[in-house]
Amino acid sequence: MTRRADILSGVLLLIELILFAGCTREIIVPCSETELEECKVAVVLPLEDGLGDNWKQCLEICSNNLAKAFCQTGLGVRLVYEWYEEMSPDLKKTATALASRKDIKAVIGGLYSDNALILADALSSKDKPLFTLATTDQLIRGYSSWGNLWAMTETDITQCEVMLSKVMQYGAKSVALLVNGESAYGNTYIDWFPFQAQEMGVRNAGVFQCTDNTEEQTRAALATDADYILCALSNIETLEKVLRTYNSTPHTAKLLMSNVAYIGDALTQLGDMVEGIEGICYGADPSSGFEVIYGTIVGRAPMLDESQVYDAAMLIGYAAMLQLMDRSLSFRDAMRQIVSGRESVDAFWGADGMLRVTRALAAGGHPDISGASGSLDFDEKVYTNVLGTYYNNYVVYQQKYVMLGYCSTKGNRRAGPTLAEWNWNKQKMQEIGEGTDVKYPELDDRWALLIATSTGWTNYRHQVDVLNIYQQLKSAGYDDSHIVLITEDDLAQNERNPEKGVLYSRMDGVNIYDGVKVDYRISDLKPSDLTDILLGKQSDRLTQVIKSDADDNVFVFWSGHGNPGYLQFGDSTFTLADMDACLDSLESAGNFRQSLWFIEACYSGSVAKAADSHSHVLMFTAAGEDETSKADEYNSLWKVWMSNRFTATMQDCMKNEPGMPLRDLYYRLFQSTVGSHVHVYGIDGYGSLYTHSLEEIM
């Protein structure tokens, strides 16, 4: 974005202009040259305890400024708002109704992440645009392909990064995380904090999830050697419990809060308890003058999200104007034109700035637009989320919020804007040396064990990834007698499957269920059966096993859920001790030449590290010991994640470059896997990754 040299120098002029537009609660059209077409916008935000009046003041100022600009331009719309309570128990019903309303141009709402997901789920089915304030990465990742989601801030991935950067500036070497563990908001921090801590070189002292045991988890976090505890809490009730425990427990750690402590109710409800609390929250661009001017107009500082709400309404107005100019233009395409403009125009958020924009649009121009929240650049691959956010470093002093400073993610240390801004340019790569040359006998035969350990439609991606590997092995020459396939097989005929008998791993893919021969359902097995299958121990119950000998290679692919210290195995668990015992038995039996494993699961490194103490076994994992792995492609129609990035990259390599050295495969997987660090275990006992490749299993 082209940045104005000093917008604050025009504050007095803007106050004069906006006071005229903002002094009344009715929309005023300050001229009669044109009749403005009505444009209905649904607003779904928390309205109780006076919040509704605050949102209405903000949006009425925007509407009045837009009306003035449109009238003087001779073309435009008059924004009319319908208000809905976000915290209503009937939110899903409301969202479904709004999705079908042809007279509603767009929806602004979803302050809380869980509610935003409900809105996006309903609105996406009818292609109704949603401008949201929610910051969970699940929203961006899940609905980026929809094309009508407009997130007005960067996700909590970015806020977590900013918070870590702040405590590192304070000299922190060890940091813990305290979160609400049962919300989409908290889950983003859980997913990304361990990964970012490793990338940024600070030690992860632990992740502590508050559910119904907030005091216990707070004490546990304080008992670590953490210099700082990042607190990503989703409500004031949890904040109160954390602060009471913090104030009554001996500790050396300091707290750094996210947004919750900045909500106005925190001061009124918690009083002296929040005195001295420091935190990081997103807000307005400090150089836009929004906070100063807004405070002059309404007699109070803007709330946390008001600059983003203002900008959302402004963008809706501009896009609606383009649609008036070209009735064949969809709202999505109109929005993309608006946020892609790069022509130099002093296009700030006040009435005069809006007039410059509307005149440029009317003349066929493409102005570069800034708003109250800053530069309105959106990801140019999917146009889903804004790519620059201003974060305030606040502290509570004498029952007021005092700003210690501001920072923007524009020009930060990351490589640059990427798809949905949740791809990181990772740096902390595992060092892989030349290794020792292990002597193996001549290869005779190949066997494969494929395991999907989860069940049900919501875990679609795990079974589908395994089936995709199955099809690739069949294409490479494997016979079913040399493949043991374990999967619950409850997807193809699932009642939620709109295409019975058909499964896809990609939206434009082929049916990977075609010709599949399932050997076992995971619900019919127990963890110890895995060792017997690998040892070739047939029985009446285990009829299909791996019959390898010392000249054969064994490939194992595992996809499912995991937790620190264990992998889920249906309703049971397969622990680090189970893996160690399994490898001990295989090594003693000597019935394989090499065994190459790929494990797609959260915290998979915490189990795969058993390979480090065994020979001829190599394990690739999608995540380290304290990291979650991430799903990749979301099908918003079927409501499922279709794949995992680690597995998808591996499949591409198996298909297109099976001869690449395993060392190069590691680099490819490392760079492509999102939000976790790919690891390799068992290198010393397996041999040089420069001389072994996927061809040995293909």
Disulfide bonds with the S-S distance in Angstrom:
none
